[in-house]
Amino acid sequence: MKRLTKILSLMLISSALLSGCNTARGMGEDIQSLGHAISHAVS
């Protein structure tokens, strides 16, 4: 029972970390595209 709990908690933590990285990456890409749009509008 303890082994199953450890495995489930590791899976939960790793999925939360992976989804967090994916979200941060997507946000970074959105900010980058916004920066490009602003620089094109100014020039």
C-alpha positions in Angstrom: 0.0 0.0 0.0 2.8 2.4 0.8 4.5 1.7 -2.5 1.3 2.5 -4.4 0.9 5.7 -2.5 4.5 6.7 -3.3 4.1 5.9 -7.0 0.8 7.8 -7.2 2.3 10.9 -5.5 5.4 10.9 -7.8 3.1 10.7 -10.8 1.0 13.6 -9.5 4.0 15.8 -8.8 5.7 15.0 -12.1 2.5 15.8 -14.1 2.1 19.0 -12.2 5.7 20.0 -13.0 5.4 19.1 -16.6 2.2 21.0 -17.1 3.6 24.0 -15.3 6.6 24.1 -17.6 4.4 23.8 -20.7 2.3 26.7 -19.5 5.3 28.9 -18.7 6.7 28.2 -22.2 3.5 29.1 -23.8 3.3 32.3 -21.9 6.8 33.2 -22.9 6.0 32.6 -26.6 2.9 34.9 -26.3 5.0 37.6 -24.7 7.6 37.2 -27.4 5.1 37.5 -30.2 3.6 40.6 -28.5 7.0 42.2 -28.4 7.5 41.5 -32.1 4.1 43.0 -32.9 5.0 46.2 -30.9 8.4 46.5 -32.6 6.8 46.2 -36.0 4.1 48.8 -35.2 6.7 51.3 -34.0 9.1 51.0 -37.0 
